[in-house]
Amino acid sequence: MRRYRIVTLVKDGERPVLRANFGREHRDDLDEVEAARSKALRHRRGEYGLEYRFILPSSEVRWIEARSFVSCRSDGRSERLVGVNIDGSERKLEQEHQRVLHTELDHRVKNVLAIVSTVAGTRTCNSPRYAVKM
């Protein structure tokens, strides 16, 4: 039974080739992928989507955004699963880069605020207005 299909990612100018998708999901994502597919088929949901890592034959790991639609027969049984798999690897890399930049910016802002707080506290304590007369 052919349940899942994906177009193999190819270089520009080459012809795409359909390949079976069995066993290509990253093992850490496999349970989530199977659960989403099973739930969509079991509950006869019209569509589902998820992101997961996909392993190419070259062992390269790519991020896939899958959008699939389930068609059912008149008796309610699932008849066909049609979908598209979009390579979201570039977007994932950009998101990770943004996360790293955000973390670094947050760290630097906290350091600057700590310095400002220290300087402000030092000036306040040494101010002649707050001097204690003996």
BELURWO-V349291 format. One record per backbone hydrogen bond with DSSP energy under -1.0 kcal/mol. NH is the residue of the N-H (numbers start at 1). CO is the residue of the C=O. If there is no record, write none. Layout:
NH,CO
NH,CO
This chain:
6,19
8,17
14,11
19,6
21,4
24,21
26,53
29,26
30,26
33,29
34,30
35,31
36,32
37,33
38,34
39,35
40,36
41,37
42,38
43,39
45,40
48,68
50,66
52,64
54,62
55,24
56,60
59,56
62,54
64,52
65,86
66,50
67,84
68,48
69,82
70,46
71,80
73,77
76,73
79,71
80,71
82,69
84,67
86,65
88,63
92,88
93,89
94,90
95,91
96,92
97,93
98,94
99,95
100,96
101,97
102,98
103,99
104,100
105,101
106,102
107,103
108,104
109,105
110,106
111,107
112,108
113,109
114,110
115,111
116,112
117,113
118,114
119,115
120,116
121,117
122,118
123,119
124,120
125,121
126,122
130,127
131,128
